[in-house]
Amino acid sequence: QLKNIFNIPKEIDINELAKKNGNYIFTRDNFLKMILINKRIELNIPVILMGETGCGKTSLIKMLSLIIHRGEDKLKIMNINEGITDKDIINFIKQCEANKENEKKIWIFFDEINTCESMGLISEIIIKKTMNGEKINDNFVFIGSCNPYRKMTEKMKESGLIFLEEKKNNKYFFNKDNLVYNTNR
């Protein structure tokens, strides 16, 4: 059924593609996600995956890219972290543009977009397909992933995670340092 939906030629073995992606295991849930993500990409709708660390967001995109590109590696991944700057992102995109494959679709995956301070630039890239107002290669497909914001719980504090609590005028206020996935310090 997967071959029919993604129009995969008979000579391509899905099991071989799964082995290329660390013995990827297809579940009904992942299969449906792949269909929905692919449809959004076809309709030029921005794709941002949200889920807990380790739930398989990156593996899902790697597998879908292998399927769509018939086993060719057309996925470029930028692992975002607190040290990434606008300049790093711009240089990454320029490296992808300088690649000789500009005539083919290239998927660019920004992994963990909520861990850096470049959300404005990343949003512009994913939504407008521009970078500082300049148009980006039409053959690029941008996908992002992030973790949900989670407030630190008592159990997490007891496990040794650092917890910073701020109080002003005897009132507690929302502090991003209380978030589990915050890496901006």
N, C-alpha and C positions, 0 to 999 in steps of 0.2 A: 504494500500500500504506500509506503514511503517513496518508492521509486515512481509511482504514478503521480503522486501529489507534487513532487519536485521535478518531474520529468527527467529522471535519471536514466541514461542509456543502460541497456542490459549488461554491457561489458564492465560496468563499474560495480564493484562488490562493496556493499554497505558495511559488511563485517570488516573488510580491510580498512575502510575509512575510520571505523570505530577503533581499530587497533592503532591507527596513526594518532588517535586522540586519547591515548592511555587506556585502551579497552573500554571506551565509552559504552555505557549501558542505557539503552533506550527505555524510557518509561512512557506510559500513556500521557502523563503530565508534560514531560519534556517534548514529546511529539507534538502536542497541542501548542505548546509555547513556540516551538519552531515554526509551525504554520502561521501563527499570529504575528511573530516577529518578521517573517519573510513577507507577509502581506503588507505590513506597515512599511517595510523597506521599499517594496514595489510601488506603494502609494506615496512615497517620499514623506512619510510621517516620522518625526524623530522617535528614536528608541532609547529608552533608559530603563535598565533592569535594576530592581531594588530587591535586596535580600540579605539575609545574615551572612557573615563571613563563612566561607566554605560550603555554601549551599549549591554551588555548581554553575554560577552565572557565567564565568569565563569558559568553562568546559562546554556549556551549551552553545555559546557563540562560536567557539572553535569548531565544534561539530557541525553546526549549521553552515558555517563558511566552507568547510570541506565538502559538504553535500552540494551546496549551491555552485561551487567552483569546480565540481567534478574531481575532487582530490587534490587540486592545485592549492598551494598555500598563498592565498590572497588576503590574509588577515595580518594587519600590523597592530600590535598591542603596545600601548603606552601605559605603564603602571604608574599611576599618580600617587604621590605621597606628599607629606608636609613640606618637603624641600623643593618641590617642582614649582617653577615660576612661569609667568607668561612667556618669557624668552625661551624656556625649555620646550614649551608646547609649540611655539612658532617654529623653532628649529626642527622639531619632530615632523611637523606637517611639511616643511620645506624639503626635508630629506625624502619624504614619501613622494612629493611632487617631482623631485629630481630623478626618481627611479625611472627606468626605461619602460615601465609597464603602464604609463599614463593612459594608454588607449583602452585598457581593460579596467573593469570595476575592481577597486581596492577597498576593502573594509578596514576602517580604522576604529579600534576599540579603546576607549578611555576607561581604564579600570580603576575604580575607587575615586570617582570624581569629587566626592564630598570631603576629601582629606587634604585639599590644598586651597589656596586663596585665589585661584584663577577661575572661579566659577563664571565670572562675567565673560571671559574669553571663551571658555568651553561652551557656554550657552550660545554665544554668537556663532561658533563653529558648527555646533550640532543643529541649531534651529535655522540660522540664516545662510549657512554655508559660506560665510565670509570670515576673514581674519583681520581685525582692525580695519574693517570697512572694505577690504579688498576681496574680490571673489576667489573662491577656492576651486580647484579642479572639479569639474562636474562628475567625474568618474569615481569620486570618493563617496563612500557610505559611512556615516559616523554613527557609532553606537556607544553608549556610556553605561556604566554601572555604579551603584552606590550602596551603602549600607543604611538601614533605617536608623534614625536617631533614637537612642535608648537612654533613658535616665538611669544613673547608677542606683542600684538597690542596696539595701542593708546587707543582703547575702553577698553581693559583689564586693562591698567594702570589707567584709570579713575575710574574703578570699585573698586579700592583699592588694587589690586594685586601689590606686590612689584616688581619693575623693576630696575635692575642694568645695567647701560650702561657704557662701557669702551671705552676710546679713547686714542690712542697712536699716536704721530706725526700727529695730526689732521686727523687721519683715524679711522673709527670705525672698530672693528674686532669682529668676531663671539665669543660670550661668552656664555657658557652653562648656566650661570645664567639668561639669557634672555629667556630660555625655560619655557613654561607653566608647564610641568610635572616634572621639575627637583626637586629632593628632596635631592640631595647630597650637603650638605652645611657644 
